[in-house]
Amino acid sequence: MWLVLILLVLIAFIVYSTVSWKLHPFLALLAAAILAGFAYQVPVGEILKTVASGFGGILGYIGIVIALGTIIGVILERSGAAITMAESVIRLLGERFPTLTLSIIGYLVSIPVFCDSGYVILNSLKNALAARMKVSVVAMSVALATGLYATHTFVPPTPGPIAAAGNLGLEGSLGLVIAVGLLVSAVAALAGMLWANRFLKQDDRALLDEAPSELLAEDVDFETLRARYGTLPTAWQAFAPIFVPIALICIGSVVALPGKPLGEGVVFSVLSFLGQPVAALLIGLGFACTLLKGEDKRQQFHDQVAAGIVSAAPILLITGAGGAFGAMLKITPLGDYLGQSLSALGIGLFMPFIVSAALKTAQGSTTVALVTTSAMVAPLLGSLGLDSEMGRVLTVMAIGAGGMTVSHANDSFFWVVSQFSRMKVSTAYRAQTVATLIQGVVAMILIWLLSLVLL
């Protein structure tokens, strides 16, 4: 029990130090990671090594993506392309349901694209839509984040659901996993969007540290800003830096499917390379360069890259520190304690949900929670009454529902969402963390209802 209490104290420390003491989240997370090492009695020589490896590990995964995505976002904003994107989406989908629009976009994009990368890529579009529709950027951020998070957690080819399905013997039934996952994730995305609507009309000045872009600055009128850019880019020019990388990542995910639909030759190698997020975003940056105007385009490009790097720096540091905190928790006895304590509960589908939720909350990674819980649960399926094809599919869904409950300070996605949106830490807990709790619980209720009908 003391293992859980330490985690709760560490989370309280992060929130209190950033809100009341005004300590920068980077330092608060680093301090929490080191304190966790001492509190969980990690060998002293391993504490700083774990902090460093956790910091570097998460940035190795998402760092270049954040930097490239931020640079593309700066170019989209300063060229007027973000305005074109907002007006194009509004013409297509209307202005009545702004959060629904972003939730649908996130839901579709995150089927092949990691939610972290998807949020970085779509951040400029989200800001432009919030400014154009005159609604809260917090609400729009949560709607986008929860839409992305839903399919990321439930729908292959994301690695977490695929690994969980493999551990439970469903390699040949991925189609069924995808079909059920699409249904469950749609309900989870809807639950997240409805929570986001709670912030739709709230005053962002009380919720944000600063405006996330000049489009959302208090003293800037959208129409005035539009006029400042003169001739705006076409819809193709505006969307290409976003949708070309998304398309490439989608193709990369398809060619990497277990069945290898395009074989394993040259085409496979080329598309696999181009489908990696870093390669795809470099190509997106190339398309963004076509938006530069005027004579001295080289200097413009240099200036906008520099501005993007400056904007990305605090996000990178905070995300890395969050990775360090999560890495420290992973090497403590907390995960084993929670798994052993909860796996003995005879509560059917709710057992894998609770184990996965406990692991996710404790160590931060959805993928780790899905892989670990599925490996732990696989031998118990018979005793849980879930040793059928549909029982295994619903177990994957229950593990996924737990794996999204909840996203907080030890999860890199929490910091990507909060820092790109410039949310206060307290706001991010009220908006993003609670949204993921609601998503997980609602999804689990739906899975339980499906089990009553299908099992």
Secondary structure, 3 states (H helix, E strand, C coil): CHHHHHHHHHHHHHHHHHHCCCCCHHHHHHHHHHHHHHHCCCCHHHHHHHHHHHHHHHHHHHHHHHHHHHHHHHHHHHHCHHHHHHHHHHHHHCCCCHHHHHHHHHHHHCCCCCHHHHHHHHHHHHHHHHHHHCCCHHHHHHHHHHHHHHHHHHCCCCHHHHHHHHHCCCHHHHHHHHHHHHHHHHHHHHHHHHHHHHHCCCCHHHCECCCCCHHHCCCCCHHHHHHHCCCCCCHHHHHHHHHHHHHHHHHHHHHCCCCCCCCCCHHHHHHHHHCCHHHHHHHHHHHHHCCCCCCCHHHHHHHHHHHHHHHHHHHHHHHHHHHHHHHHHHCCCHHHHHHHHHHCCCCCCHHHHHHHHHHHHHHCCHHHHHHHHHHHHHHHHHHHCCCCHHHHHHHHHHHHHHHCCCCCCCCHHHHHHHHHCCECHHHHHHHHHHHHHHHHHHHHHHHHHHHHHHC
